[in-house]
Amino acid sequence: MQNQYKKGGADFGLTEITGIIPHSPAAKSGIQAGEFLVSINEHPVRDVLDYMYYASETKITLVIQDCHQNHRKIKILKDEYDDIGLEFSSFLMDQKQSCRNKCVFCFIDQMPPGMRETLYFKDDDARLSFLQGNYVTLTNMTQEDVDRIIQMKLNMNVSVHTTNPDLRCRMMQNRFAGKKLDYLWQMAHAGIQLNCQIVLCPGLNDGAELERTLSDLAKMLPHLTSVAVVPVGLSKFRENLYPLTGFTKQTAGQTIDLIQRFQTEFLEKFGTRAVFPSDEFFLLAEREIPDADYYEDYPQYENGVGMLRSLADEFESALEDAVYSGHPRKISIATGVSVYAFLKDLIKKVEQKFPELTCQVFCIKNDFFGESITVTGLLTAQDIISQLKDQDLGEKLLLSSSMIRKDDPVFLDDYTIQDVEKALQTRIQLVNNDGYDLLDAILDH
């Protein structure tokens, strides 16, 4: 619920306090649910960023408004960064900002109709970039937003895609997308640490355009922490959408070679490779995944950069010390096409060390979105069930937790884990992208 507060002629939306954490400073100060937070240390509080930033100090003065619009001041002494203890109806204390773009490569536009509504929501909220690591395009942002980011010294994750302003407008189908790149330069010059992302589309922003983008981004070093380059994903639901093609073995290899030229230059000049191709490029090009040193501190892990190397190293380290004293048994793993061979090679090492274990690895084709979608995280329960229903899966079936929504334990097609267990007549165990977790699940530790 919002209320209004005027200060210096300006109107500010107030956020209703919906709960008080017991024994917190707010509870001890007599603040009640149903009242409104007006300001902290004379600063209006627009959302969670203001709340976290201004409430981090040790001495704070709150202005609280009651249901009769009476104001009172409350002074609180606390340790730095300790929470005041106020709760609100939403995490952001505001509405989540949706994307204003119509990107030619957007995967949400490539989903079939009839799925749950939340899957079609495109978030482009700068606050979630700092708080949850989401990538933003900058097109939702204003100069006031940039000034606040600089003032608060917030790290940001930005979807750049290209530094060619005209091409960026065309790729995002937003006439302001090119001009908004100025915000990127402002933040870099102010010392904001930036992680950037490039979704690469053959014939659009690859080749010479990618060279231009990487050359431009190099000017932001050392404040440019990292850049991930990921291949466009194309589902079978692209009717009336911009005509795009995927990467081949040859073009994926050419992209890796181009990026590695820049890595060599950056490493010599700045002591970091800075830009990294995602694992999918190496799989498409049928090249070996680089060693761990290549990925430095894995700054783009969540973008699929170095995930497979990390998984393999953890798995092999765990296997060295592993002991199995259980009975002979059979289990199964289902995975996407892209990592099938890689995962199968890992599992062979377990079976060699523990011959009493049989661990089958099944390659699941993505019939739901189309066979060009090969990543494990976009597999649906329907495809898993239809392709495994006649198989002897043994004691249990291991599935990647990336197939399941974080906030709701269902697959993309709304099947529950219990639905799959019932259909396949076996137990399902979810496994994180972690080599230790995977080996523990195989050995039933």
DOKE-368448 format. One line per 5 residues: number of its first residue (from 0); their letters; for each residue x, y, z of C-alpha. Coordinates in steps of 0.05 Angstrom, whole numbers. Last residue first. Layout:
N
NUM	A	X/Y/Z  ...
***
This chain:
445
444	HDLIA	522/-809/14  482/-843/-41  544/-858/-82  514/-824/-143  483/-767/-102
439	DLLDY	549/-756/-65  585/-754/-132  538/-700/-159  541/-658/-96  617/-659/-97
434	GDNNV	619/-640/-170  571/-581/-162  518/-559/-211  464/-578/-160  431/-646/-160
429	LQIRT	357/-662/-155  338/-733/-136  278/-767/-168  254/-835/-143  227/-884/-194
424	QLAKE	161/-905/-225  172/-863/-287  103/-830/-289  96/-827/-213  166/-798/-203
419	VDQIT	154/-747/-258  88/-723/-227  121/-722/-158  175/-675/-184  119/-629/-206
414	YDDLF	98/-615/-277  87/-541/-292  117/-543/-363  180/-506/-340  189/-557/-284
409	VPDDK	160/-546/-214  190/-533/-145  169/-459/-139  218/-404/-120  280/-434/-152
404	RIMSS	245/-461/-213  268/-531/-230  309/-554/-290  371/-521/-261  366/-572/-203
399	SLLLK	398/-622/-250  364/-690/-251  386/-755/-219  340/-815/-229  333/-867/-174
394	EGLDQ	338/-941/-157  345/-967/-227  323/-929/-289  299/-989/-329  275/-951/-390
389	DKLQS	205/-951/-422  184/-883/-395  251/-850/-408  240/-810/-472  167/-791/-459
384	IIDQA	179/-775/-385  240/-731/-395  207/-695/-453  144/-680/-413  184/-659/-352
379	TLLGT	216/-603/-392  288/-591/-410  310/-518/-411  364/-524/-356  399/-581/-393
374	VTISE	421/-540/-452  408/-567/-522  357/-521/-553  367/-534/-628  324/-596/-619
369	GFFDN	261/-556/-610  227/-523/-551  185/-583/-528  224/-636/-567  287/-621/-528
364	KICFV	327/-685/-536  345/-721/-472  412/-757/-469  410/-812/-416  469/-828/-371
359	QCTLE	467/-896/-338  505/-907/-272  520/-979/-255  558/-986/-190  592/-1052/-169
354	PFKQE	651/-1033/-213  670/-975/-165  733/-942/-191  719/-955/-264  645/-939/-254
349	VKKIL	662/-872/-224  711/-855/-279  659/-872/-332  612/-822/-300  658/-764/-318
344	DKLFA	662/-785/-391  586/-790/-393  581/-719/-367  622/-690/-424  586/-732/-476
339	YVSVG	517/-710/-451  535/-636/-441  502/-607/-503  447/-659/-510  413/-645/-444
334	TAISI	417/-690/-383  383/-750/-350  422/-790/-298  407/-862/-278  419/-909/-219
329	KRPHG	438/-982/-214  462/-1019/-152  513/-1068/-125  513/-1060/-50  545/-1003/-12
324	SYVAD	616/-996/13  636/-937/-30  696/-895/-12  713/-828/-45  780/-795/-34
319	ELASE	801/-787/-107  728/-782/-129  718/-716/-93  775/-684/-131  750/-713/-196
314	FEDAL	680/-685/-184  705/-616/-163  750/-610/-223  695/-635/-271  641/-588/-243
309	SRLMG	688/-527/-243  709/-541/-315  636/-551/-335  613/-486/-303  670/-446/-333
304	VGNEY	626/-393/-365  553/-413/-361  528/-343/-346  525/-359/-271  600/-373/-273
299	QPYDE	617/-305/-302  669/-283/-251  700/-353/-248  761/-329/-208  811/-337/-266
294	YYDAD	773/-377/-318  835/-399/-356  867/-422/-291  812/-475/-286  834/-512/-348
289	PIERE	800/-500/-415  741/-542/-440  767/-583/-499  739/-565/-567  679/-593/-605
284	ALLFF	663/-524/-633  592/-529/-606  618/-555/-539  670/-499/-535  617/-447/-552
279	EDSPF	569/-476/-500  620/-466/-445  611/-391/-450  664/-348/-484  704/-305/-436
274	VARTG	725/-232/-434  767/-202/-378  830/-241/-395  864/-207/-336  932/-177/-322
269	FKELF	915/-111/-354  961/-103/-414  987/-174/-425  923/-209/-403  881/-160/-444
264	ETQFR	920/-174/-508  918/-250/-499  844/-247/-481  830/-204/-543  860/-258/-588
259	QILDI	822/-310/-548  756/-277/-565  769/-281/-639  791/-354/-635  729/-372/-594
254	TQGAT	685/-338/-646  719/-375/-703  708/-441/-667  634/-426/-658  630/-407/-732
249	QKTFG	660/-474/-753  620/-519/-707  557/-482/-727  524/-425/-691  450/-411/-696
244	TLPYL	410/-373/-747  364/-313/-738  305/-287/-777  269/-235/-734  204/-264/-708
239	NERFK	140/-278/-748  143/-352/-728  200/-365/-680  172/-422/-637  223/-475/-655
234	SLGVP	271/-448/-602  334/-409/-617  386/-395/-564  438/-341/-581  509/-358/-563
229	VVAVS	541/-330/-500  597/-280/-492  611/-263/-419  649/-199/-402  687/-187/-337
224	TLHPL	707/-137/-284  703/-74/-326  729/-24/-276  801/-42/-297  785/-33/-355
219	MKALD	732/11/-385  770/24/-450  770/-51/-462  694/-46/-471  705/-7/-536
214	SLTRE	753/-58/-564  707/-115/-544  648/-82/-579  687/-66/-642  714/-137/-647
209	LEAGD	643/-164/-636  620/-120/-694  675/-147/-738  654/-219/-727  590/-225/-686
204	NLGPC	536/-172/-673  487/-187/-729  506/-242/-778  509/-295/-724  476/-272/-660
199	LVIQC	519/-265/-597  486/-250/-530  538/-205/-498  541/-197/-423  576/-147/-379
194	NLQIG	601/-147/-308  615/-77/-283  650/-49/-221  631/24/-213  692/69/-214
189	AHAMQ	659/134/-235  688/127/-305  655/59/-311  588/85/-287  588/142/-336
184	WLYDL	611/98/-394  553/49/-381  503/107/-375  525/131/-443  502/64/-471
179	KKGAF	432/91/-460  438/130/-526  440/65/-566  380/33/-532  336/95/-540
174	RNQMM	303/74/-606  285/6/-577  282/-54/-624  334/-88/-580  376/-112/-639
169	RCRLD	361/-51/-682  375/0/-626  439/-37/-609  459/-36/-683  451/39/-685
164	PNTTH	490/50/-621  548/3/-639  571/-19/-569  539/-87/-578  506/-141/-535
159	VSVNM	511/-96/-473  470/-133/-421  495/-100/-357  511/-128/-288  523/-73/-237
154	NLKMQ	564/-62/-174  534/-8/-129  576/51/-106  517/84/-70  530/152/-101
149	IIRDV	546/121/-169  483/78/-168  443/139/-146  470/182/-203  453/126/-252
144	DEQTM	381/123/-227  374/198/-232  401/196/-303  343/149/-319  342/74/-326
139	NTLTV	293/28/-362  338/24/-424  399/4/-383  398/-67/-412  398/-102/-344
134	YNGQL	430/-168/-322  406/-200/-257  458/-210/-202  407/-214/-145  414/-149/-106
129	FSLRA	456/-106/-153  423/-126/-218  357/-133/-182  358/-58/-169  371/-44/-242
124	DDDKF	305/-77/-261  297/-106/-331  249/-163/-317  213/-197/-375  149/-232/-351
119	YLTER	128/-288/-398  146/-345/-350  104/-312/-295  40/-322/-335  42/-398/-334
114	MGPPM	47/-431/-403  -9/-427/-454  29/-397/-512  95/-426/-536  161/-394/-517
109	QDIFC	204/-357/-567  186/-287/-543  214/-307/-475  279/-327/-510  295/-255/-531
104	FVCKN	340/-257/-593  308/-200/-633  302/-159/-570  234/-126/-561  255/-77/-507
99	RCSQK	216/-42/-452  232/-96/-400  191/-98/-336  206/-61/-272  188/-97/-208
94	QDMLF	137/-57/-167  162/-26/-103  186/-44/-33  236/-87/-72  223/-148/-29
89	SSFEL	149/-138/-28  97/-129/27  146/-96/74  183/-116/137  220/-70/186
84	GIDDY	274/-97/232  326/-42/231  376/-90/201  448/-86/225  493/-55/172
79	EDKLI	533/-16/225  515/-34/296  454/1/325  429/66/354  358/85/335
74	KIKRH	321/152/337  247/154/323  212/216/296  136/222/293  88/240/239
69	NQHCD	12/241/241  -22/218/177  -81/188/216  -58/117/198  11/131/227
64	QIVLT	71/163/193  142/145/215  203/190/207  265/149/223  329/177/252
59	IKTES	391/135/245  456/128/282  499/67/264  491/75/189  465/19/143
54	AYYMY	394/46/144  409/97/90  436/46/40  389/-12/54  325/31/53
49	DLVDR	347/71/-7  361/7/-45  297/-25/-21  252/28/-50  234/102/-51
44	VPHEN	257/121/19  259/196/28  324/219/61  317/259/125  360/210/164
39	ISVLF	313/154/142  246/177/113  171/166/110  161/94/131  87/81/138
34	EGAQI	46/49/195  5/-14/185  53/-57/226  74/-19/288  137/18/309
29	GSKAA	147/15/384  221/30/387  238/-39/414  204/-71/354  242/-26/305
24	PSHPI	309/-42/339  293/-116/331  267/-161/387  213/-189/341  217/-170/267
19	IGTIE	162/-120/252  111/-130/197  72/-98/140  105/-29/140  70/10/86
14	TLGFD	114/45/35  108/119/23  106/149/-46  143/215/-50  113/281/-73
9	AGGKK	158/340/-83  143/411/-57  201/412/-9  178/349/24  109/319/12
4	YQNQM	89/249/33  40/205/-3  13/136/15  26/69/-19  0/0/0
***
